Amino acid sequence: MNTYELIAPCHFGLESVLKKEIYELGYEIISVEDGKVTFEGDAEAICRANINLRTAERVLLKVGQFNAVTFTELFDQTKELPWEEFIPADGKFWVTKANSVNSKLFSSSDIQSIVKKAIVERLKLKYRINWFKEDGESYPIRVTILKDVVTIALDTTGNSLHKRGYRPEAGKAPISECLAAALIKLTPWNKDRILIDPFCGSGTFPIEAAMIAANIAPGLNRDFTAESWSGIIPKKEWYEAVTEANDMVNTNIETDIQGYDLDGDVIKIARRNAENAGVANLIHFQQRDVAKLSHPKKYGFIITNPPYGERLEEKEALPAIYSALGRQFAQLDSWSAYVITSYQDIEKYFGRKADKNRKIYNGMLKTYFYSFIGPKPPKKRD
């Protein structure tokens, strides 16, 4: 079976989490760069990565990489790549996205057009035809140019991996499912520990935590573009990957995962989303003000995405919101809190300096993941 270089893009600042996930799936890492991890894998790896990776945005199959500073070089070297090994004569192919950073070639539309033309010319020669109907399966292509180094890859995923299929509805400022999962994985939380999100919105943090706890693969309830690429991935590889993931699921577990929000309508959405994800029995959602946050047990976790105040009228309410969160946290004996926000005065109103913070890009917005770390629970005696 052929082995490929597979590229998994992720949120900037969370490469280490994705790297660990890929290792745990059993694959060798080739490189770790800003916003992506490249690893080695075969057709089975494409299936297993798409179904199981929680923190990757998609899985790309690298076709080639080269230097280009002119459009002629881009055309010629794209044409040299073995496209016939991937795209059949009836395949529908297009450059769905082109990014350029610190490179002489920077026009996305021109890059897309030239790469498409080069692939057409290559396939004309190989298939000995002059016209492509493109009425077969889809083969979307992505191009990135970084410091004049061109990387061209096939997108095996389709819709981004954050689209798990459980969240048709979301609140005002939903956090990406991939980002939520990665942030949870940055903490020491596990299924035996309490977790509360007092600003749960549509329920993303609690749902992702419950899916981790029950070992539910994030891609079990969705489709992928490469499922129809029978020339690259035999159908049985997809069936076997899904069967493997299903065999790992265990919803018969004890958890204490809770989500609160002041908006009762949003809580209804969160409950529906949890049902869609198959974890409704593992989460308790409740309409509740952050000022009433409490729990009788020790050593719990708050993991949350509170309002940032990006709109002027919301910014005035932030001191009261973060002060209330800080007051309630102070009453939770031995708890830890992890907060993602772009609000720069969080520590002032929270009433405590963070033990550490990490810069994270939530979309195009620069945010920080603040860690207020409590003591570890005593080890259980045998």
Contacts in CASP RR format, 6 or more apart in sequence:
PFRMAT RR
TARGET T0000
AUTHOR 0000-0000-0000
METHOD contacts of the structure
MODEL  1
MNTYELIAPCHFGLESVLKKEIYELGYEIISVEDGKVTFEGDAEAICRAN
INLRTAERVLLKVGQFNAVTFTELFDQTKELPWEEFIPADGKFWVTKANS
VNSKLFSSSDIQSIVKKAIVERLKLKYRINWFKEDGESYPIRVTILKDVV
TIALDTTGNSLHKRGYRPEAGKAPISECLAAALIKLTPWNKDRILIDPFC
GSGTFPIEAAMIAANIAPGLNRDFTAESWSGIIPKKEWYEAVTEANDMVN
TNIETDIQGYDLDGDVIKIARRNAENAGVANLIHFQQRDVAKLSHPKKYG
FIITNPPYGERLEEKEALPAIYSALGRQFAQLDSWSAYVITSYQDIEKYF
GRKADKNRKIYNGMLKTYFYSFIGPKPPKKRD
1 42 0 8 1.000
1 43 0 8 1.000
1 44 0 8 1.000
2 42 0 8 1.000
2 43 0 8 1.000
2 232 0 8 1.000
3 40 0 8 1.000
3 41 0 8 1.000
3 42 0 8 1.000
4 40 0 8 1.000
4 41 0 8 1.000
4 42 0 8 1.000
4 45 0 8 1.000
4 46 0 8 1.000
4 61 0 8 1.000
4 62 0 8 1.000
5 30 0 8 1.000
5 38 0 8 1.000
5 39 0 8 1.000
5 40 0 8 1.000
5 41 0 8 1.000
5 61 0 8 1.000
5 62 0 8 1.000
6 27 0 8 1.000
6 38 0 8 1.000
6 39 0 8 1.000
6 40 0 8 1.000
6 41 0 8 1.000
6 45 0 8 1.000
6 46 0 8 1.000
6 49 0 8 1.000
6 59 0 8 1.000
6 60 0 8 1.000
6 61 0 8 1.000
6 62 0 8 1.000
7 36 0 8 1.000
7 37 0 8 1.000
7 38 0 8 1.000
7 59 0 8 1.000
7 60 0 8 1.000
7 61 0 8 1.000
7 62 0 8 1.000
7 151 0 8 1.000
7 153 0 8 1.000
8 18 0 8 1.000
8 22 0 8 1.000
8 36 0 8 1.000
8 37 0 8 1.000
8 38 0 8 1.000
8 39 0 8 1.000
8 49 0 8 1.000
8 53 0 8 1.000
8 56 0 8 1.000
8 57 0 8 1.000
8 58 0 8 1.000
8 59 0 8 1.000
8 60 0 8 1.000
9 35 0 8 1.000
9 36 0 8 1.000
9 56 0 8 1.000
9 57 0 8 1.000
9 58 0 8 1.000
9 60 0 8 1.000
10 17 0 8 1.000
10 18 0 8 1.000
10 35 0 8 1.000
10 36 0 8 1.000
10 37 0 8 1.000
10 55 0 8 1.000
10 56 0 8 1.000
10 57 0 8 1.000
10 178 0 8 1.000
10 182 0 8 1.000
11 35 0 8 1.000
11 55 0 8 1.000
11 57 0 8 1.000
11 176 0 8 1.000
11 178 0 8 1.000
11 179 0 8 1.000
11 182 0 8 1.000
11 360 0 8 1.000
11 361 0 8 1.000
11 362 0 8 1.000
11 363 0 8 1.000
12 34 0 8 1.000
12 35 0 8 1.000
12 360 0 8 1.000
12 361 0 8 1.000
13 34 0 8 1.000
13 35 0 8 1.000
13 358 0 8 1.000
13 359 0 8 1.000
13 360 0 8 1.000
13 361 0 8 1.000
14 35 0 8 1.000
14 55 0 8 1.000
14 179 0 8 1.000
14 182 0 8 1.000
14 183 0 8 1.000
14 186 0 8 1.000
14 360 0 8 1.000
15 32 0 8 1.000
15 33 0 8 1.000
15 34 0 8 1.000
15 35 0 8 1.000
15 36 0 8 1.000
15 37 0 8 1.000
16 32 0 8 1.000
17 55 0 8 1.000
17 182 0 8 1.000
17 185 0 8 1.000
17 186 0 8 1.000
18 37 0 8 1.000
18 53 0 8 1.000
18 55 0 8 1.000
18 56 0 8 1.000
18 182 0 8 1.000
19 29 0 8 1.000
19 32 0 8 1.000
19 37 0 8 1.000
20 185 0 8 1.000
21 52 0 8 1.000
21 53 0 8 1.000
21 54 0 8 1.000
21 55 0 8 1.000
21 56 0 8 1.000
21 185 0 8 1.000
22 29 0 8 1.000
22 37 0 8 1.000
22 39 0 8 1.000
22 49 0 8 1.000
22 53 0 8 1.000
23 29 0 8 1.000
25 45 0 8 1.000
25 48 0 8 1.000
25 49 0 8 1.000
25 52 0 8 1.000
25 53 0 8 1.000
27 39 0 8 1.000
27 40 0 8 1.000
27 41 0 8 1.000
27 45 0 8 1.000
27 49 0 8 1.000
28 39 0 8 1.000
28 40 0 8 1.000
28 41 0 8 1.000
29 37 0 8 1.000
29 38 0 8 1.000
29 39 0 8 1.000
30 38 0 8 1.000
30 39 0 8 1.000
30 40 0 8 1.000
31 37 0 8 1.000
31 38 0 8 1.000
32 38 0 8 1.000
37 56 0 8 1.000
38 62 0 8 1.000
39 45 0 8 1.000
43 232 0 8 1.000
43 233 0 8 1.000
43 234 0 8 1.000
43 237 0 8 1.000
44 237 0 8 1.000
44 240 0 8 1.000
44 241 0 8 1.000
46 59 0 8 1.000
46 61 0 8 1.000
46 156 0 8 1.000
46 226 0 8 1.000
46 232 0 8 1.000
46 233 0 8 1.000
46 237 0 8 1.000
47 226 0 8 1.000
47 233 0 8 1.000
47 237 0 8 1.000
47 238 0 8 1.000
47 240 0 8 1.000
47 241 0 8 1.000
48 241 0 8 1.000
48 244 0 8 1.000
49 56 0 8 1.000
49 59 0 8 1.000
50 59 0 8 1.000
50 156 0 8 1.000
50 157 0 8 1.000
50 161 0 8 1.000
50 219 0 8 1.000
50 224 0 8 1.000
50 226 0 8 1.000
51 217 0 8 1.000
51 218 0 8 1.000
51 219 0 8 1.000
51 220 0 8 1.000
51 241 0 8 1.000
51 242 0 8 1.000
51 245 0 8 1.000
52 217 0 8 1.000
52 218 0 8 1.000
52 219 0 8 1.000
52 245 0 8 1.000
53 59 0 8 1.000
53 161 0 8 1.000
53 218 0 8 1.000
54 178 0 8 1.000
54 181 0 8 1.000
54 182 0 8 1.000
54 185 0 8 1.000
54 208 0 8 1.000
54 211 0 8 1.000
54 212 0 8 1.000
54 218 0 8 1.000
55 178 0 8 1.000
55 181 0 8 1.000
55 182 0 8 1.000
55 185 0 8 1.000
56 161 0 8 1.000
56 178 0 8 1.000
57 160 0 8 1.000
57 161 0 8 1.000
57 162 0 8 1.000
57 178 0 8 1.000
58 155 0 8 1.000
58 156 0 8 1.000
58 157 0 8 1.000
58 158 0 8 1.000
58 160 0 8 1.000
58 161 0 8 1.000
59 156 0 8 1.000
59 157 0 8 1.000
59 161 0 8 1.000
60 142 0 8 1.000
60 153 0 8 1.000
60 154 0 8 1.000
60 155 0 8 1.000
60 156 0 8 1.000
60 157 0 8 1.000
61 86 0 8 1.000
61 153 0 8 1.000
61 154 0 8 1.000
61 156 0 8 1.000
61 226 0 8 1.000
61 232 0 8 1.000
62 151 0 8 1.000
62 152 0 8 1.000
62 153 0 8 1.000
63 81 0 8 1.000
63 82 0 8 1.000
63 83 0 8 1.000
63 86 0 8 1.000
63 141 0 8 1.000
63 152 0 8 1.000
63 153 0 8 1.000
63 154 0 8 1.000
64 81 0 8 1.000
64 151 0 8 1.000
64 152 0 8 1.000
64 153 0 8 1.000
65 149 0 8 1.000
65 150 0 8 1.000
65 151 0 8 1.000
65 152 0 8 1.000
66 73 0 8 1.000
66 77 0 8 1.000
66 149 0 8 1.000
66 150 0 8 1.000
67 73 0 8 1.000
67 148 0 8 1.000
67 149 0 8 1.000
67 150 0 8 1.000
68 74 0 8 1.000
68 77 0 8 1.000
68 105 0 8 1.000
68 145 0 8 1.000
68 148 0 8 1.000
68 150 0 8 1.000
69 103 0 8 1.000
69 104 0 8 1.000
69 105 0 8 1.000
69 148 0 8 1.000
70 104 0 8 1.000
70 105 0 8 1.000
71 105 0 8 1.000
71 110 0 8 1.000
71 114 0 8 1.000
74 105 0 8 1.000
74 111 0 8 1.000
74 114 0 8 1.000
74 115 0 8 1.000
74 118 0 8 1.000
74 150 0 8 1.000
75 114 0 8 1.000
75 115 0 8 1.000
75 117 0 8 1.000
75 118 0 8 1.000
76 118 0 8 1.000
77 150 0 8 1.000
78 114 0 8 1.000
78 115 0 8 1.000
78 118 0 8 1.000
78 119 0 8 1.000
78 122 0 8 1.000
78 150 0 8 1.000
78 152 0 8 1.000
79 118 0 8 1.000
79 119 0 8 1.000
79 121 0 8 1.000
79 122 0 8 1.000
80 122 0 8 1.000
81 122 0 8 1.000
81 152 0 8 1.000
83 119 0 8 1.000
83 122 0 8 1.000
83 123 0 8 1.000
83 126 0 8 1.000
84 122 0 8 1.000
84 123 0 8 1.000
84 126 0 8 1.000
84 127 0 8 1.000
86 139 0 8 1.000
86 154 0 8 1.000
86 229 0 8 1.000
86 232 0 8 1.000
87 93 0 8 1.000
87 119 0 8 1.000
87 123 0 8 1.000
87 139 0 8 1.000
88 136 0 8 1.000
88 137 0 8 1.000
88 231 0 8 1.000
89 123 0 8 1.000
89 127 0 8 1.000
89 129 0 8 1.000
89 132 0 8 1.000
90 132 0 8 1.000
90 133 0 8 1.000
90 134 0 8 1.000
90 135 0 8 1.000
90 136 0 8 1.000
90 137 0 8 1.000
91 132 0 8 1.000
91 134 0 8 1.000
91 135 0 8 1.000
91 136 0 8 1.000
91 137 0 8 1.000
91 138 0 8 1.000
91 139 0 8 1.000
92 134 0 8 1.000
92 135 0 8 1.000
92 136 0 8 1.000
92 137 0 8 1.000
92 138 0 8 1.000
92 139 0 8 1.000
93 116 0 8 1.000
93 119 0 8 1.000
93 134 0 8 1.000
93 138 0 8 1.000
93 139 0 8 1.000
93 140 0 8 1.000
93 141 0 8 1.000
94 112 0 8 1.000
94 116 0 8 1.000
94 140 0 8 1.000
94 141 0 8 1.000
95 111 0 8 1.000
95 112 0 8 1.000
95 113 0 8 1.000
95 115 0 8 1.000
95 116 0 8 1.000
95 141 0 8 1.000
95 142 0 8 1.000
95 143 0 8 1.000
96 140 0 8 1.000
96 141 0 8 1.000
96 142 0 8 1.000
96 155 0 8 1.000
97 108 0 8 1.000
97 142 0 8 1.000
97 143 0 8 1.000
98 108 0 8 1.000
98 109 0 8 1.000
98 111 0 8 1.000
98 112 0 8 1.000
98 115 0 8 1.000
98 142 0 8 1.000
98 143 0 8 1.000
98 144 0 8 1.000
98 145 0 8 1.000
99 108 0 8 1.000
99 143 0 8 1.000
99 144 0 8 1.000
99 145 0 8 1.000
100 106 0 8 1.000
100 107 0 8 1.000
100 108 0 8 1.000
100 111 0 8 1.000
100 144 0 8 1.000
100 145 0 8 1.000
100 146 0 8 1.000
101 144 0 8 1.000
101 145 0 8 1.000
101 146 0 8 1.000
101 147 0 8 1.000
102 146 0 8 1.000
102 147 0 8 1.000
103 145 0 8 1.000
103 146 0 8 1.000
103 147 0 8 1.000
103 148 0 8 1.000
103 149 0 8 1.000
104 148 0 8 1.000
105 111 0 8 1.000
105 145 0 8 1.000
105 148 0 8 1.000
105 150 0 8 1.000
106 145 0 8 1.000
111 143 0 8 1.000
111 145 0 8 1.000
112 143 0 8 1.000
115 141 0 8 1.000
115 143 0 8 1.000
115 152 0 8 1.000
116 141 0 8 1.000
119 141 0 8 1.000
120 132 0 8 1.000
123 132 0 8 1.000
124 130 0 8 1.000
137 228 0 8 1.000
137 229 0 8 1.000
138 225 0 8 1.000
138 228 0 8 1.000
139 154 0 8 1.000
139 225 0 8 1.000
139 229 0 8 1.000
140 154 0 8 1.000
140 155 0 8 1.000
140 158 0 8 1.000
140 225 0 8 1.000
141 152 0 8 1.000
141 153 0 8 1.000
141 154 0 8 1.000
141 155 0 8 1.000
142 152 0 8 1.000
142 153 0 8 1.000
142 154 0 8 1.000
142 155 0 8 1.000
143 150 0 8 1.000
143 151 0 8 1.000
143 152 0 8 1.000
143 153 0 8 1.000
144 150 0 8 1.000
144 151 0 8 1.000
145 151 0 8 1.000
154 226 0 8 1.000
155 225 0 8 1.000
156 224 0 8 1.000
156 225 0 8 1.000
156 226 0 8 1.000
156 229 0 8 1.000
157 224 0 8 1.000
157 225 0 8 1.000
157 226 0 8 1.000
158 224 0 8 1.000
158 225 0 8 1.000
159 222 0 8 1.000
160 178 0 8 1.000
161 178 0 8 1.000
161 218 0 8 1.000
161 219 0 8 1.000
162 176 0 8 1.000
162 177 0 8 1.000
162 178 0 8 1.000
162 179 0 8 1.000
163 177 0 8 1.000
163 222 0 8 1.000
164 177 0 8 1.000
164 218 0 8 1.000
164 219 0 8 1.000
164 221 0 8 1.000
164 222 0 8 1.000
164 277 0 8 1.000
165 221 0 8 1.000
165 222 0 8 1.000
165 276 0 8 1.000
166 207 0 8 1.000
166 221 0 8 1.000
166 273 0 8 1.000
166 274 0 8 1.000
166 276 0 8 1.000
166 277 0 8 1.000
166 278 0 8 1.000
167 174 0 8 1.000
167 177 0 8 1.000
167 202 0 8 1.000
167 204 0 8 1.000
167 207 0 8 1.000
167 273 0 8 1.000
167 276 0 8 1.000
168 273 0 8 1.000
168 276 0 8 1.000
169 202 0 8 1.000
169 269 0 8 1.000
169 272 0 8 1.000
169 273 0 8 1.000
170 201 0 8 1.000
170 202 0 8 1.000
170 204 0 8 1.000
170 269 0 8 1.000
171 201 0 8 1.000
171 202 0 8 1.000
171 266 0 8 1.000
171 269 0 8 1.000
173 305 0 8 1.000
173 307 0 8 1.000
173 308 0 8 1.000
173 310 0 8 1.000
174 201 0 8 1.000
174 202 0 8 1.000
174 204 0 8 1.000
175 204 0 8 1.000
175 205 0 8 1.000
175 305 0 8 1.000
175 340 0 8 1.000
175 362 0 8 1.000
176 204 0 8 1.000
176 362 0 8 1.000
176 363 0 8 1.000
177 204 0 8 1.000
177 208 0 8 1.000
177 218 0 8 1.000
179 360 0 8 1.000
179 362 0 8 1.000
180 204 0 8 1.000
180 205 0 8 1.000
180 208 0 8 1.000
180 305 0 8 1.000
181 208 0 8 1.000
181 211 0 8 1.000
181 212 0 8 1.000
181 218 0 8 1.000
183 205 0 8 1.000
183 303 0 8 1.000
183 338 0 8 1.000
183 340 0 8 1.000
183 360 0 8 1.000
183 369 0 8 1.000
184 205 0 8 1.000
184 208 0 8 1.000
184 209 0 8 1.000
184 212 0 8 1.000
184 303 0 8 1.000
185 212 0 8 1.000
186 338 0 8 1.000
186 358 0 8 1.000
186 369 0 8 1.000
187 301 0 8 1.000
187 303 0 8 1.000
187 336 0 8 1.000
187 338 0 8 1.000
187 371 0 8 1.000
188 336 0 8 1.000
188 376 0 8 1.000
189 195 0 8 1.000
189 209 0 8 1.000
189 301 0 8 1.000
189 303 0 8 1.000
190 213 0 8 1.000
191 212 0 8 1.000
191 213 0 8 1.000
191 214 0 8 1.000
191 253 0 8 1.000
191 255 0 8 1.000
193 256 0 8 1.000
193 299 0 8 1.000
193 300 0 8 1.000
193 301 0 8 1.000
193 377 0 8 1.000
194 256 0 8 1.000
194 257 0 8 1.000
194 258 0 8 1.000
194 295 0 8 1.000
194 297 0 8 1.000
194 299 0 8 1.000
194 300 0 8 1.000
194 301 0 8 1.000
195 205 0 8 1.000
195 206 0 8 1.000
195 209 0 8 1.000
195 256 0 8 1.000
195 257 0 8 1.000
195 258 0 8 1.000
195 300 0 8 1.000
195 301 0 8 1.000
195 302 0 8 1.000
195 303 0 8 1.000
196 257 0 8 1.000
196 258 0 8 1.000
196 259 0 8 1.000
196 260 0 8 1.000
196 293 0 8 1.000
196 295 0 8 1.000
196 300 0 8 1.000
196 301 0 8 1.000
196 302 0 8 1.000
197 203 0 8 1.000
197 205 0 8 1.000
197 206 0 8 1.000
197 258 0 8 1.000
197 259 0 8 1.000
197 260 0 8 1.000
197 302 0 8 1.000
197 303 0 8 1.000
197 304 0 8 1.000
197 305 0 8 1.000
198 259 0 8 1.000
198 260 0 8 1.000
198 261 0 8 1.000
198 288 0 8 1.000
198 290 0 8 1.000
198 293 0 8 1.000
198 302 0 8 1.000
198 304 0 8 1.000
198 306 0 8 1.000
198 325 0 8 1.000
198 328 0 8 1.000
199 260 0 8 1.000
199 261 0 8 1.000
199 290 0 8 1.000
199 304 0 8 1.000
199 305 0 8 1.000
199 306 0 8 1.000
199 307 0 8 1.000
200 206 0 8 1.000
200 259 0 8 1.000
200 260 0 8 1.000
200 261 0 8 1.000
200 266 0 8 1.000
200 267 0 8 1.000
200 270 0 8 1.000
200 285 0 8 1.000
200 304 0 8 1.000
201 261 0 8 1.000
201 263 0 8 1.000
201 266 0 8 1.000
201 267 0 8 1.000
201 269 0 8 1.000
201 270 0 8 1.000
202 266 0 8 1.000
202 269 0 8 1.000
202 270 0 8 1.000
202 273 0 8 1.000
203 259 0 8 1.000
203 269 0 8 1.000
203 270 0 8 1.000
203 273 0 8 1.000
203 274 0 8 1.000
203 285 0 8 1.000
204 273 0 8 1.000
204 305 0 8 1.000
205 259 0 8 1.000
205 303 0 8 1.000
205 304 0 8 1.000
205 305 0 8 1.000
206 257 0 8 1.000
206 258 0 8 1.000
206 259 0 8 1.000
206 270 0 8 1.000
206 274 0 8 1.000
206 283 0 8 1.000
206 285 0 8 1.000
207 270 0 8 1.000
207 273 0 8 1.000
207 274 0 8 1.000
207 277 0 8 1.000
207 279 0 8 1.000
207 283 0 8 1.000
209 257 0 8 1.000
209 303 0 8 1.000
210 216 0 8 1.000
210 255 0 8 1.000
210 257 0 8 1.000
210 274 0 8 1.000
210 277 0 8 1.000
210 279 0 8 1.000
210 282 0 8 1.000
210 283 0 8 1.000
211 218 0 8 1.000
211 277 0 8 1.000
211 279 0 8 1.000
213 253 0 8 1.000
213 255 0 8 1.000
213 257 0 8 1.000
213 282 0 8 1.000
214 249 0 8 1.000
214 250 0 8 1.000
214 251 0 8 1.000
214 253 0 8 1.000
214 279 0 8 1.000
214 282 0 8 1.000
215 248 0 8 1.000
215 249 0 8 1.000
215 250 0 8 1.000
216 249 0 8 1.000
216 251 0 8 1.000
216 277 0 8 1.000
216 278 0 8 1.000
216 279 0 8 1.000
217 245 0 8 1.000
217 248 0 8 1.000
217 249 0 8 1.000
219 245 0 8 1.000
220 242 0 8 1.000
220 245 0 8 1.000
220 246 0 8 1.000
220 249 0 8 1.000
221 276 0 8 1.000
221 277 0 8 1.000
226 232 0 8 1.000
226 233 0 8 1.000
227 233 0 8 1.000
227 235 0 8 1.000
227 238 0 8 1.000
251 278 0 8 1.000
251 279 0 8 1.000
251 281 0 8 1.000
251 282 0 8 1.000
253 282 0 8 1.000
255 282 0 8 1.000
255 283 0 8 1.000
256 284 0 8 1.000
256 297 0 8 1.000
257 282 0 8 1.000
257 283 0 8 1.000
257 284 0 8 1.000
258 283 0 8 1.000
258 284 0 8 1.000
258 285 0 8 1.000
258 286 0 8 1.000
259 270 0 8 1.000
259 283 0 8 1.000
259 284 0 8 1.000
259 285 0 8 1.000
259 286 0 8 1.000
260 285 0 8 1.000
260 286 0 8 1.000
260 287 0 8 1.000
260 288 0 8 1.000
260 289 0 8 1.000
260 290 0 8 1.000
260 293 0 8 1.000
261 267 0 8 1.000
261 270 0 8 1.000
261 285 0 8 1.000
261 287 0 8 1.000
261 288 0 8 1.000
262 287 0 8 1.000
262 288 0 8 1.000
262 289 0 8 1.000
262 290 0 8 1.000
263 287 0 8 1.000
264 287 0 8 1.000
267 285 0 8 1.000
267 286 0 8 1.000
267 287 0 8 1.000
270 285 0 8 1.000
271 280 0 8 1.000
271 285 0 8 1.000
274 280 0 8 1.000
274 282 0 8 1.000
274 283 0 8 1.000
274 285 0 8 1.000
289 324 0 8 1.000
290 306 0 8 1.000
290 321 0 8 1.000
290 324 0 8 1.000
290 325 0 8 1.000
290 328 0 8 1.000
291 324 0 8 1.000
291 327 0 8 1.000
291 328 0 8 1.000
292 328 0 8 1.000
293 302 0 8 1.000
293 324 0 8 1.000
293 325 0 8 1.000
293 328 0 8 1.000
293 329 0 8 1.000
293 332 0 8 1.000
294 328 0 8 1.000
294 331 0 8 1.000
294 332 0 8 1.000
295 332 0 8 1.000
295 335 0 8 1.000
298 333 0 8 1.000
298 334 0 8 1.000
298 335 0 8 1.000
298 377 0 8 1.000
299 334 0 8 1.000
299 335 0 8 1.000
299 375 0 8 1.000
299 376 0 8 1.000
299 377 0 8 1.000
300 332 0 8 1.000
300 334 0 8 1.000
300 335 0 8 1.000
300 336 0 8 1.000
301 335 0 8 1.000
301 336 0 8 1.000
301 337 0 8 1.000
301 338 0 8 1.000
302 325 0 8 1.000
302 329 0 8 1.000
302 332 0 8 1.000
302 335 0 8 1.000
302 336 0 8 1.000
302 337 0 8 1.000
302 338 0 8 1.000
302 339 0 8 1.000
303 337 0 8 1.000
303 338 0 8 1.000
304 325 0 8 1.000
304 337 0 8 1.000
304 338 0 8 1.000
304 339 0 8 1.000
304 340 0 8 1.000
305 339 0 8 1.000
305 340 0 8 1.000
305 341 0 8 1.000
306 321 0 8 1.000
306 322 0 8 1.000
306 325 0 8 1.000
306 339 0 8 1.000
306 341 0 8 1.000
306 343 0 8 1.000
307 314 0 8 1.000
307 317 0 8 1.000
307 318 0 8 1.000
307 321 0 8 1.000
307 343 0 8 1.000
308 314 0 8 1.000
308 318 0 8 1.000
308 341 0 8 1.000
308 342 0 8 1.000
308 343 0 8 1.000
308 365 0 8 1.000
308 367 0 8 1.000
309 315 0 8 1.000
309 317 0 8 1.000
309 318 0 8 1.000
309 343 0 8 1.000
310 342 0 8 1.000
310 365 0 8 1.000
318 343 0 8 1.000
318 345 0 8 1.000
318 349 0 8 1.000
319 345 0 8 1.000
319 349 0 8 1.000
322 343 0 8 1.000
322 345 0 8 1.000
322 346 0 8 1.000
322 349 0 8 1.000
322 350 0 8 1.000
323 349 0 8 1.000
323 350 0 8 1.000
323 351 0 8 1.000
325 337 0 8 1.000
325 339 0 8 1.000
325 350 0 8 1.000
326 337 0 8 1.000
326 349 0 8 1.000
326 350 0 8 1.000
326 351 0 8 1.000
326 352 0 8 1.000
329 335 0 8 1.000
329 337 0 8 1.000
329 350 0 8 1.000
329 352 0 8 1.000
329 372 0 8 1.000
330 351 0 8 1.000
330 352 0 8 1.000
334 374 0 8 1.000
334 375 0 8 1.000
334 377 0 8 1.000
335 374 0 8 1.000
336 371 0 8 1.000
336 372 0 8 1.000
336 373 0 8 1.000
336 374 0 8 1.000
337 370 0 8 1.000
337 371 0 8 1.000
337 372 0 8 1.000
338 369 0 8 1.000
338 370 0 8 1.000
338 371 0 8 1.000
338 372 0 8 1.000
339 346 0 8 1.000
339 350 0 8 1.000
339 369 0 8 1.000
339 370 0 8 1.000
339 372 0 8 1.000
340 360 0 8 1.000
340 362 0 8 1.000
340 367 0 8 1.000
340 368 0 8 1.000
340 369 0 8 1.000
340 370 0 8 1.000
341 367 0 8 1.000
341 368 0 8 1.000
341 370 0 8 1.000
342 362 0 8 1.000
342 365 0 8 1.000
342 366 0 8 1.000
342 367 0 8 1.000
342 368 0 8 1.000
346 354 0 8 1.000
346 370 0 8 1.000
347 353 0 8 1.000
347 354 0 8 1.000
347 370 0 8 1.000
350 370 0 8 1.000
350 372 0 8 1.000
352 372 0 8 1.000
354 370 0 8 1.000
354 371 0 8 1.000
354 372 0 8 1.000
355 371 0 8 1.000
355 372 0 8 1.000
355 373 0 8 1.000
356 371 0 8 1.000
356 373 0 8 1.000
357 368 0 8 1.000
357 369 0 8 1.000
357 370 0 8 1.000
357 371 0 8 1.000
358 368 0 8 1.000
358 369 0 8 1.000
358 371 0 8 1.000
359 366 0 8 1.000
359 367 0 8 1.000
359 368 0 8 1.000
360 367 0 8 1.000
360 368 0 8 1.000
360 369 0 8 1.000
361 367 0 8 1.000
END
